[in-house]
């Protein structure tokens, strides 16, 4: 097993068939941060107005709001510094003093101004808060962004649970597109096996994009390497119906050259069985479920 890093995942990959048994057993990649994003954002835009109760000068409050918005954008939350408009969800920043410390607080409010959740920052000394230098404000914003993101996620999950038509309360409709790039009968075999294996795990598997919540794209690359070997890389990319990528599962093996030039047979079964579990994990996360809880409850 070797350690590799790709843009979306950290992979431990089995490199030789002899080391993996009679058939390749590709390890499923951690689908990465994108797979943990919600399929439907809570709001098209999150307003981040400068706080009016931050115990900071106006300029520092503006600076903090800007840094929070930028930090949220880095986690793919659509945030913008502005006064909330009628349809905007918003993050309201304030600070609470307790003796010689100040604790930044962040409230998430709906468009009507109702607080739906809150996050608390790390306490800061009163002396440091009173000077409010750029380094401190950057630290506060960096710590706040993932906590605010977690609040947004919990709000979205709660709303999904309450909506009988949400992905949380119904099976996801998933189009499994025709696999591309495989030698021999691999495209057909992998497509058929992925559709069959994924359907067993719960999603409603489609063959056309109409009304699909997610689309699964299988891409195979075969690259010659020394000693008459080939490196076979299979990527299963999970996108929303609108085309926004949400995660991917990567499988990698080295095999004798020409092994898969004709019939994939049991290799396609093993590949799809392993990969379908990872693909389903991505879909479950996007639907507001914890894949680990689902697996435990099915035992």
Backbone torsions as a table, in degrees:
resi	resn	phi	psi	omega
1	UNK	NA	139.7	178.1
2	UNK	-127.0	161.9	179.9
3	UNK	-101.7	126.3	177.4
4	UNK	-131.1	154.5	176.4
5	UNK	-124.8	131.3	174.2
6	UNK	-119.3	179.2	-176.1
7	UNK	-61.7	-32.4	-174.6
8	UNK	-115.8	-6.4	-172.0
9	UNK	-153.8	161.3	172.1
10	UNK	-109.9	122.7	-169.5
11	UNK	-119.3	140.1	162.9
12	UNK	-108.1	119.9	-168.3
13	UNK	-119.3	135.7	175.6
14	UNK	-83.3	123.2	-170.6
15	UNK	-98.9	-19.3	-176.4
16	UNK	-131.8	137.9	179.9
17	UNK	-61.6	-35.8	-179.0
18	UNK	-65.4	-27.6	-179.9
19	UNK	-83.4	-13.4	-174.7
20	UNK	-109.6	-1.0	-175.6
21	UNK	107.6	-167.4	-176.5
22	UNK	-70.4	-28.5	-179.6
23	UNK	-121.9	153.5	178.1
24	UNK	-64.8	139.3	177.9
25	UNK	-126.8	74.1	-176.4
26	UNK	-60.6	138.5	177.9
27	UNK	-79.9	140.2	-179.1
28	UNK	-78.2	130.3	178.4
29	UNK	-74.8	145.3	168.4
30	UNK	-61.2	119.7	-173.8
31	UNK	-66.7	-7.0	171.4
32	UNK	83.3	-176.0	-172.7
33	UNK	-63.1	-36.7	-177.4
34	UNK	-61.7	-32.1	-178.0
35	UNK	-70.9	-17.0	-179.6
36	UNK	-94.1	-0.6	174.4
37	UNK	-76.2	152.6	176.9
38	UNK	-73.9	144.8	-179.6
39	UNK	-64.5	-35.7	178.8
40	UNK	-118.8	115.7	-179.7
41	UNK	-63.9	149.8	-179.4
42	UNK	-60.3	-36.1	-176.4
43	UNK	-150.3	145.8	177.3
44	UNK	-68.0	-19.5	179.3
45	UNK	-154.9	132.5	177.2
46	UNK	-107.7	114.3	179.2
47	UNK	-78.6	137.0	177.8
48	UNK	-123.7	85.6	179.3
49	UNK	-77.0	150.7	173.6
50	UNK	-58.5	134.8	-179.2
51	UNK	-69.4	147.2	178.7
52	UNK	-106.7	-3.3	-178.7
53	UNK	-132.0	48.2	-174.7
54	UNK	-101.1	-4.0	-174.1
55	UNK	62.2	25.5	179.2
56	UNK	-121.5	156.5	171.1
57	UNK	-62.3	158.2	-177.6
58	UNK	-56.0	-41.9	-178.3
59	UNK	-64.1	-40.1	179.5
60	UNK	-69.4	-36.9	177.2
61	UNK	-63.5	-40.1	176.9
62	UNK	-63.9	-44.9	179.9
63	UNK	-61.3	-42.8	-179.6
64	UNK	-64.1	-42.6	178.7
65	UNK	-61.1	-42.1	179.2
66	UNK	-62.6	-44.0	-179.0
67	UNK	-66.9	-36.7	177.4
68	UNK	-65.1	-44.3	179.4
69	UNK	-61.3	-43.6	179.5
70	UNK	-63.9	-42.7	179.2
71	UNK	-64.1	-38.1	177.3
72	UNK	-67.1	-40.7	178.3
73	UNK	-60.3	-35.4	179.9
74	UNK	-66.1	-23.4	176.1
75	UNK	-98.2	14.2	175.7
76	UNK	69.9	26.5	169.0
77	UNK	-92.4	125.9	-176.2
78	UNK	-74.8	81.6	-175.4
79	UNK	-107.5	148.5	-179.8
80	UNK	-149.7	135.9	177.4
81	UNK	-74.5	113.5	174.7
82	UNK	-172.4	161.9	173.6
83	UNK	-69.9	134.7	-175.0
84	UNK	-59.3	137.6	173.2
85	UNK	-95.8	177.9	-171.5
86	UNK	-55.2	-38.7	-175.2
87	UNK	-99.3	4.1	-175.1
88	UNK	-81.9	134.0	157.8
89	UNK	-76.5	158.2	-176.7
90	UNK	-149.1	157.6	172.6
91	UNK	-108.6	121.5	179.8
92	UNK	-105.2	121.7	-178.1
93	UNK	-102.3	135.1	174.0
94	UNK	-145.7	176.6	179.8
95	UNK	-138.0	142.9	178.2
96	UNK	-117.5	129.3	178.8
97	UNK	-95.8	135.9	175.2
98	UNK	-135.8	95.6	-177.6
99	UNK	65.9	-118.4	-177.2
100	UNK	-97.4	14.5	178.5
101	UNK	-126.5	156.1	176.9
102	UNK	-127.3	133.1	179.9
103	UNK	-115.8	118.1	176.3
104	UNK	-72.8	141.0	-178.3
105	UNK	-126.5	144.0	-177.3
106	UNK	-132.8	118.0	-179.6
107	UNK	-107.9	136.2	175.0
108	UNK	-100.6	121.7	-177.4
109	UNK	-117.7	147.6	177.0
110	UNK	-80.2	176.4	-177.6
111	UNK	-59.5	-21.7	177.6
112	UNK	-86.8	0.5	179.8
113	UNK	87.8	7.9	178.8
114	UNK	-83.2	130.8	178.7
115	UNK	-72.1	125.4	-178.8
116	UNK	-106.8	-13.5	-179.9
117	UNK	178.8	165.9	-179.0
118	UNK	-150.2	158.3	176.8
119	UNK	-134.6	151.6	-177.7
120	UNK	-118.8	134.2	176.9
121	UNK	-84.8	179.9	178.3
122	UNK	-78.7	139.8	177.9
123	UNK	-59.5	144.5	-179.9
124	UNK	-126.9	144.4	178.9
125	UNK	-63.4	145.6	-179.9
126	UNK	-58.8	-38.1	-179.5
127	UNK	-62.7	-45.2	179.8
128	UNK	-67.3	-38.8	-178.7
129	UNK	-66.5	-33.7	-177.4
130	UNK	-68.4	-27.9	177.6
131	UNK	-87.5	-30.2	173.2
132	UNK	47.7	56.9	178.5
133	UNK	-73.7	162.4	-179.5
134	UNK	-56.1	-39.2	-178.5
135	UNK	-62.9	-42.4	179.8
136	UNK	-66.2	-45.5	-179.5
137	UNK	-62.2	-37.2	177.6
138	UNK	-65.5	-40.6	178.3
139	UNK	-63.6	-44.2	179.6
140	UNK	-61.4	-43.7	-179.2
141	UNK	-65.9	-42.5	-179.3
142	UNK	-63.4	-38.2	178.0
143	UNK	-72.6	-31.7	-175.7
144	UNK	-74.1	-37.9	-171.2
145	UNK	-55.3	-52.8	-179.3
146	UNK	-66.2	-29.0	179.2
147	UNK	-72.1	-40.0	175.7
148	UNK	-65.8	-40.6	177.7
149	UNK	-59.9	-39.3	178.0
150	UNK	-64.7	-37.7	177.1
151	UNK	-64.5	-44.3	178.9
152	UNK	-60.2	-41.7	178.7
153	UNK	-63.1	-44.8	-178.7
154	UNK	-64.9	-36.2	177.3
155	UNK	-65.0	-45.1	-179.7
156	UNK	-62.7	-42.6	179.2
157	UNK	-61.6	-43.4	179.3
158	UNK	-62.2	-40.3	179.0
159	UNK	-68.0	-37.7	177.5
160	UNK	-64.9	-39.8	179.1
161	UNK	-62.0	-34.3	-177.5
162	UNK	-81.1	-13.2	-177.8
163	UNK	-99.6	111.3	-177.0
164	UNK	-63.4	-18.2	-179.1
165	UNK	-98.3	3.0	-178.1
166	UNK	-76.7	165.2	178.0
167	UNK	-61.7	-25.7	179.6
168	UNK	-64.2	-32.5	-172.4
169	UNK	-106.5	8.7	177.3
170	UNK	-148.2	158.2	176.9
171	UNK	-64.7	141.9	177.0
172	UNK	-72.0	141.7	174.2
173	UNK	-92.6	117.7	-171.7
174	UNK	-124.6	120.1	172.5
175	UNK	-86.1	124.4	172.4
176	UNK	-100.6	107.2	-177.1
177	UNK	-73.3	164.3	176.8
178	UNK	-63.5	129.8	177.7
179	UNK	-66.3	146.4	180.0
180	UNK	-125.6	153.7	170.2
181	UNK	91.8	-5.7	-175.8
182	UNK	-84.2	143.9	174.8
183	UNK	-76.8	170.6	177.7
184	UNK	57.2	-140.1	178.7
185	UNK	-94.2	22.3	-173.9
186	UNK	-62.1	-41.3	-179.4
187	UNK	-58.0	-48.6	-178.9
188	UNK	-68.3	-44.2	-176.8
189	UNK	-65.4	-44.8	-179.4
190	UNK	-66.8	-39.8	178.8
191	UNK	-61.5	-49.1	-179.0
192	UNK	-61.5	-44.5	-177.4
193	UNK	-69.1	-40.1	178.4
194	UNK	-63.8	-43.3	178.8
195	UNK	-60.4	-43.8	-178.0
196	UNK	-68.7	-45.1	-175.8
197	UNK	-70.0	-39.2	-179.0
198	UNK	-68.2	-37.7	179.4
199	UNK	-61.1	-34.9	179.2
200	UNK	-64.3	-29.9	-176.6
201	UNK	-80.8	-9.7	174.3
202	UNK	132.0	-37.4	-179.6
203	UNK	-63.3	153.5	171.4
204	UNK	-85.0	112.9	-173.9
205	UNK	-88.7	128.5	-179.7
206	UNK	-113.7	159.5	175.3
207	UNK	-111.3	-1.6	176.0
208	UNK	-131.1	158.5	-175.9
209	UNK	-78.9	-6.1	-176.9
210	UNK	-59.7	122.4	178.0
211	UNK	64.4	17.2	179.8
212	UNK	-76.5	134.6	172.9
213	UNK	-79.0	-35.0	-178.5
214	UNK	-138.4	156.7	174.8
215	UNK	-127.6	132.1	177.7
216	UNK	-109.0	122.5	-179.7
217	UNK	-111.2	125.2	176.9
218	UNK	-104.2	125.2	-178.9
219	UNK	-126.7	128.2	-178.2
220	UNK	-115.0	135.3	174.1
221	UNK	-128.0	131.1	177.5
222	UNK	-118.7	120.9	-175.6
223	UNK	-122.1	126.4	176.2
224	UNK	-64.9	140.9	176.0
225	UNK	-134.2	168.5	-176.7
226	UNK	-59.3	165.8	177.2
227	UNK	63.3	36.8	176.2
228	UNK	55.2	41.5	178.3
229	UNK	-115.5	164.0	173.6
230	UNK	-132.5	142.1	173.5
231	UNK	-99.1	121.8	179.5
232	UNK	-107.6	118.3	178.1
233	UNK	-115.7	127.3	178.5
234	UNK	-119.7	125.9	177.3
235	UNK	-117.8	130.6	174.8
236	UNK	-110.8	108.5	-173.9
237	UNK	-101.8	126.2	-179.2
238	UNK	-103.8	122.2	178.7
239	UNK	-123.9	158.8	171.6
240	UNK	-73.8	169.1	178.9
241	UNK	-60.2	-25.0	179.8
242	UNK	-88.4	-2.5	174.8
243	UNK	101.0	6.2	-179.9
244	UNK	-83.2	119.1	-178.3
245	UNK	-67.0	136.0	-178.0
246	UNK	-120.0	-10.6	178.0
247	UNK	164.4	169.5	177.6
248	UNK	-152.9	153.2	175.5
249	UNK	-116.1	130.8	-176.1
250	UNK	-118.7	133.1	177.3
251	UNK	-123.9	140.0	-175.2
252	UNK	-144.0	131.6	175.5
253	UNK	-145.2	154.2	169.9
254	UNK	-109.3	132.2	-175.2
255	UNK	-136.4	161.8	174.1
256	UNK	-60.3	138.4	-176.9
257	UNK	-55.6	134.7	176.5
258	UNK	86.8	-3.5	-176.6
259	UNK	-56.8	-37.7	-174.4
260	UNK	-109.5	22.9	-177.3
261	UNK	-74.1	-14.4	-176.8
262	UNK	-121.4	-79.3	-175.2
263	UNK	-117.2	132.9	178.3
264	UNK	-85.7	-37.2	175.1
265	UNK	51.0	-124.6	-176.7
266	UNK	-65.7	-23.4	177.9
267	UNK	-61.2	-42.0	178.8
268	UNK	-63.9	-36.6	178.6
269	UNK	-63.6	-47.2	-179.0
270	UNK	-64.4	-45.9	-179.0
271	UNK	-59.8	-49.1	-177.2
272	UNK	-68.6	-36.1	178.7
273	UNK	-62.3	-45.5	-179.7
274	UNK	-69.4	-47.4	-174.1
275	UNK	-70.2	-34.2	-177.9
276	UNK	-60.9	-33.3	177.8
277	UNK	-64.2	-43.0	178.3
278	UNK	-67.8	-40.8	177.6
279	UNK	-61.7	-43.0	179.6
280	UNK	-64.4	-34.5	176.4
281	UNK	-61.0	-42.2	177.6
282	UNK	-60.2	-46.7	-178.0
283	UNK	-63.7	-41.4	178.9
284	UNK	-62.3	-44.0	179.0
285	UNK	-61.8	-41.6	-179.8
286	UNK	-68.6	-18.7	179.0
287	UNK	-94.0	1.8	177.8
288	UNK	92.5	9.0	-179.0
289	UNK	-101.0	157.0	171.2
290	UNK	-94.9	112.9	-178.1
291	UNK	-55.8	-35.2	-179.7
292	UNK	-64.7	-38.6	177.3
293	UNK	-65.6	-39.4	178.5
294	UNK	-61.9	-42.9	-178.9
295	UNK	-66.4	-40.1	179.7
296	UNK	-66.8	-38.8	-177.8
297	UNK	-71.4	-20.9	-179.4
298	UNK	-87.5	-5.1	-179.5
299	UNK	-80.4	NA	NA
